[in-house]
Amino acid sequence: MTGGLGFIGYHLCKCLLALEADAEILVVDNLSSTKLDYSDLIGRLEIVVHDFQALPDDLGEFDEIYHLASPVGSLGILEKSGKIATEILDLAAKVGRIAKQGRSRLLYVSSSEVYGRDGQHRESAEQMVPCKRGARMEYALAKLTAEHLLLNLAADGDFELKIVRPFNAMGEWQSSTIGFVIPKFFEAALAGRDIQVFGDGRQIRSFCHVDDLVNGIVHVQALGRNNQIYNVGQPGNIVSIEQLAHTVRHLCGSKANIVHVDPVSLYGKHYIEAFDKVPDIRKVIDDTGWRPTIDLAGGLTRILDHYRAISGEFGTAAAPGLIDA
């Protein structure tokens, strides 16, 4: 598993070990994104802290490969502008070579950013490329190109390929420093700092808890059709960013102010806001039987419990509950 110590990768490792405790798993990660406590994985799998791209192709033969290594986060990709596409495509080409050599079953974690426009998205939709320049667009186009690169490599049948497009993951250990909104809101609310909402706050997101997400990834690897692309997300958890800010503040019992800010003034002219996106998950349901089970209230409560568990500095929150903004 590449990127196995990142936010999604860490939870995917735990999911795979829960399914098969004696599974032999090799994790490669350069620890460039999420700095989380992975001590519970030490001794249960083999961990190589290194740049995947710098390792030799002959790492061995693997039954399954999960490729998650990638720049991530709206701020994480911003600082790599001009280098994002090269990194994503080089990583995809390398993992494709390894899968081909070992005739492995490869699952590539792509991104819902490839859709490039507002709305509810199906995998069969034609990709529309907006005429915007910036790190987010470079990221989206690189992810889409990597999908095509791997689909072309797999076309001769030398290895099996499945592709997952995740939609707005949330969960324990997600990083606030690279731009993910839910940990940013929780950390501000619990510390009593201003909760910063970008723009007017009307942006729409549909958050999927990471436990549901990794369960979907495992289902696609096991039951998905070869050379197919699957949306994995939770269309039942639609919320505006403004409403999310009020919900998190209420859940934490916080008196923090909610303020509206211009992200371009904070992060520069290359910052581009994500489009409104909601997954259509009929294909993954039909092909694998997977369905998300964690609603927004349940997911946010789990995250709050996580913050309480890792830090004693936060006070008692109000009774859990969701409110409308």
C-alpha positions in Angstrom: 0.0 0.0 0.0 1.4 3.3 -1.0 0.5 6.3 1.2 -0.5 3.8 3.9 0.3 6.1 6.8 -1.8 9.0 5.5 -5.4 9.7 6.7 -7.2 7.2 4.4 -4.3 4.8 4.2 -4.0 4.4 7.9 -7.7 3.6 8.3 -7.5 1.2 5.3 -4.6 -0.6 7.0 -6.8 -1.1 10.1 -9.7 -2.3 8.0 -7.6 -4.9 6.1 -6.0 -6.1 9.4 -9.5 -6.4 11.0 -10.6 -8.6 8.0 -7.4 -10.7 8.0 -5.2 -10.3 11.1 -2.3 -12.3 9.7 -2.3 -10.6 6.3 1.2 -9.6 5.0 1.1 -5.9 4.2 3.9 -3.7 3.1 3.2 0.0 3.6 5.3 2.7 1.9 4.9 6.3 3.0 7.1 9.4 3.2 5.0 11.0 5.9 4.5 14.1 3.9 0.8 14.8 4.6 -0.8 13.6 7.8 1.3 13.3 10.9 -0.7 10.8 12.9 0.0 8.3 15.6 0.4 4.9 13.8 2.0 3.1 16.7 -0.9 0.7 16.8 0.2 -0.6 13.4 3.9 -1.2 14.3 4.6 -4.9 14.4 1.4 -5.8 12.6 2.7 -4.9 9.1 5.9 -3.9 7.4 6.5 -0.2 7.2 8.9 1.6 4.9 9.2 5.3 5.5 10.5 6.4 2.2 9.5 8.1 -1.1 7.8 5.4 -3.1 9.1 7.0 -6.3 12.7 6.6 -5.1 12.4 2.9 -4.4 13.3 0.2 -7.0 10.5 -1.4 -9.0 11.4 -4.9 -7.9 9.8 -4.6 -4.4 8.3 -8.0 -4.8 5.2 -9.6 -6.1 1.9 -8.7 -4.4 -1.6 -10.2 -4.6 -3.2 -6.7 -4.2 -1.8 -3.2 -4.5 -3.6 -0.1 -3.1 -2.2 3.1 -4.5 -3.0 6.1 -2.3 0.3 8.1 -2.4 -0.4 11.6 -3.7 -0.4 15.2 -2.8 -3.6 16.0 -0.8 -5.5 18.8 0.7 -6.4 22.2 -0.7 -3.4 23.8 1.0 -1.2 20.8 0.6 -1.4 20.9 -3.1 -1.2 24.7 -3.2 2.4 24.7 -2.1 3.3 22.1 -4.8 1.8 24.1 -7.7 3.7 23.4 -10.9 4.9 20.0 -9.5 1.7 18.2 -8.7 1.0 16.7 -12.1 4.5 15.3 -12.5 4.4 13.7 -9.1 1.0 12.1 -9.5 1.7 10.8 -13.0 5.2 9.5 -12.1 3.7 7.6 -9.1 0.9 6.2 -11.2 3.4 5.0 -13.9 5.6 3.3 -11.3 2.8 1.5 -9.5 1.4 0.4 -12.9 4.8 -1.2 -13.7 4.9 -3.0 -10.4 1.4 -4.3 -10.9 2.2 -5.5 -14.4 5.3 -7.3 -13.3 3.5 -9.2 -10.6 0.1 -9.5 -12.3 -1.4 -7.9 -9.2 -4.9 -6.6 -8.5 -4.4 -2.8 -8.4 -6.8 -0.4 -6.8 -6.1 3.3 -7.6 -7.6 5.9 -5.3 -8.2 8.8 -7.6 -10.4 11.9 -6.7 -13.8 13.3 -7.2 -12.1 16.5 -8.2 -11.8 15.0 -11.7 -15.5 15.9 -12.4 -14.6 19.6 -12.5 -18.1 21.1 -12.0 -21.0 21.4 -9.6 -23.7 18.7 -9.3 -24.3 15.1 -8.6 -21.9 13.0 -10.6 -22.0 9.6 -12.2 -18.9 7.7 -13.4 -20.2 7.6 -17.0 -20.4 11.4 -17.3 -18.2 13.1 -19.8 -15.4 15.0 -18.1 -15.7 18.8 -18.6 -12.4 20.7 -18.1 -13.0 24.2 -16.7 -10.8 27.0 -18.1 -9.3 27.8 -14.7 -5.6 27.9 -13.8 -4.4 26.9 -10.4 -3.1 24.1 -8.2 -6.5 22.5 -7.8 -7.0 22.3 -11.6 -3.5 20.8 -12.0 -4.4 18.2 -9.4 -7.7 17.3 -10.9 -6.3 17.0 -14.4 -3.4 14.9 -13.2 -5.7 12.5 -11.3 -7.8 12.1 -14.4 -4.8 11.6 -16.6 -3.4 9.0 -14.1 -6.7 7.1 -14.4 -6.3 7.0 -18.2 -2.6 6.0 -17.9 -3.4 3.1 -15.7 -6.5 2.0 -17.7 -4.3 1.9 -20.8 -1.6 -0.1 -19.1 -4.2 -2.6 -17.8 -5.9 -2.9 -21.2 -3.8 -5.9 -22.3 -4.9 -7.9 -19.2 -1.5 -8.1 -17.5 -3.1 -6.9 -14.2 -6.5 -6.2 -12.8 -7.4 -2.5 -12.2 -10.2 -0.9 -10.2 -10.4 2.9 -9.6 -12.2 4.7 -6.7 -13.1 8.3 -6.7 -13.7 9.3 -3.0 -16.0 12.2 -2.2 -15.2 14.4 0.8 -13.8 12.1 3.5 -14.1 13.0 7.1 -12.9 11.2 10.3 -10.4 10.8 13.0 -6.8 11.9 12.4 -7.6 14.0 9.3 -5.2 17.0 9.1 -6.2 20.6 9.5 -2.8 21.9 8.4 -3.3 20.9 4.7 -6.7 22.5 4.4 -9.4 19.9 5.4 -12.4 21.9 6.7 -13.8 19.6 9.4 -10.7 19.3 11.5 -10.1 23.1 11.0 -13.6 23.8 12.4 -13.3 21.4 15.3 -9.9 22.7 16.4 -11.0 26.3 16.2 -14.3 25.6 18.1 -12.6 23.6 20.8 -9.9 26.2 21.3 -12.4 29.1 21.2 -10.8 30.7 18.1 -12.7 32.2 15.2 -14.2 29.5 12.9 -13.2 30.8 9.5 -15.8 30.1 6.7 -14.5 30.8 3.2 -16.7 33.2 1.1 -20.4 33.2 1.8 -20.4 29.6 3.1 -22.9 28.4 0.6 -20.6 25.8 -0.8 -22.1 22.3 -0.7 -20.3 19.2 0.5 -21.4 15.6 1.1 -19.1 14.1 3.7 -18.3 10.4 4.0 -16.8 9.0 7.2 -13.5 7.3 6.6 -14.7 4.0 8.0 -17.4 3.9 5.4 -14.9 5.0 2.7 -12.3 2.3 3.4 -15.0 -0.3 3.6 -16.1 0.8 0.1 -12.5 0.6 -1.2 -12.3 -3.0 0.1 -15.6 -3.9 -1.5 -14.5 -2.4 -4.8 -11.2 -4.4 -4.7 -13.0 -7.6 -3.9 -16.2 -7.3 -5.9 -15.8 -4.5 -8.4 -15.6 -5.1 -12.1 -12.2 -5.0 -13.8 -11.1 -1.7 -15.4 -14.1 0.2 -13.9 -14.4 3.5 -12.0 -16.5 3.8 -8.9 -17.7 6.8 -6.9 -17.5 6.1 -3.1 -19.2 8.6 -0.9 -22.2 9.4 1.3 -24.9 11.3 -0.7 -27.1 11.4 2.4 -24.7 13.8 4.2 -25.2 16.9 2.2 -24.4 20.1 4.1 -23.4 23.7 3.4 -20.1 24.9 4.8 -22.0 27.6 6.8 -24.3 25.0 8.3 -21.3 22.8 9.1 -19.6 25.6 11.0 -22.7 26.1 13.2 -23.1 22.4 13.7 -19.6 21.9 14.8 -19.7 24.9 17.1 -22.9 23.6 18.7 -21.6 20.1 19.0 -18.5 21.3 20.9 -20.5 23.6 23.2 -18.3 26.4 21.9 -18.8 30.2 22.0 -16.3 30.7 19.1 -17.3 33.3 16.5 -18.0 32.3 13.0 -16.4 34.7 10.6 -16.4 34.9 6.8 -13.0 35.3 5.1 -11.7 35.6 1.6 -9.4 32.5 1.0 -7.6 34.3 -1.8 -6.5 37.1 0.5 -5.2 34.4 2.9 -3.5 31.9 0.5 -2.9 33.9 -2.7 -4.3 34.2 -6.2 -3.7 30.5 -7.1 -6.3 29.3 -4.5 -9.4 27.9 -6.2 -12.5 26.9 -4.2 -13.7 23.3 -4.8 -16.9 23.0 -6.7 -20.1 21.7 -5.1 -20.2 17.9 -5.5 -22.4 15.0 -4.5 -21.7 11.4 -5.4 -24.1 9.2 -7.4 -23.2 5.8 -5.9 -25.7 3.5 -7.7 -22.9 1.8 -9.6 -20.9 0.7 -6.5 -24.1 -0.4 -4.8 -25.2 -2.5 -7.8 -21.8 -4.0 -8.4 -20.5 -4.6 -4.9 -23.4 -4.3 -2.5 -21.6 -1.6 -0.5 -23.6 1.2 1.2 -22.4 3.9 3.6 -23.9 3.6 7.1 -22.6 6.6 9.0 -24.7 9.8 8.9 -23.3 13.3 9.4 -24.3 13.4 13.1 -22.6 10.1 13.9 -19.5 11.0 12.0 -19.0 14.4 13.6 -19.7 12.9 17.1 -16.9 10.3 16.4 -14.5 13.1 15.5 -15.4 15.0 18.6 -14.8 11.9 20.8 -11.4 11.5 19.1 -10.4 15.1 19.9 -11.4 14.5 23.5 -9.4 11.3 23.7 -6.2 12.8 22.4 -6.3 16.0 24.4 -7.4 16.9 27.9 -7.4 20.7 27.3 -10.9 20.9 25.9 -13.9 21.5 28.1 -17.1 19.5 28.2 -19.2 20.0 25.1 -22.9 20.6 24.9 -25.1 17.6 24.5 -24.5 16.1 21.1 -26.9 17.2 18.5 -27.2 18.8 15.1 -28.8 22.1 14.4 -29.6 24.0 11.2 -27.6 27.1 10.6 
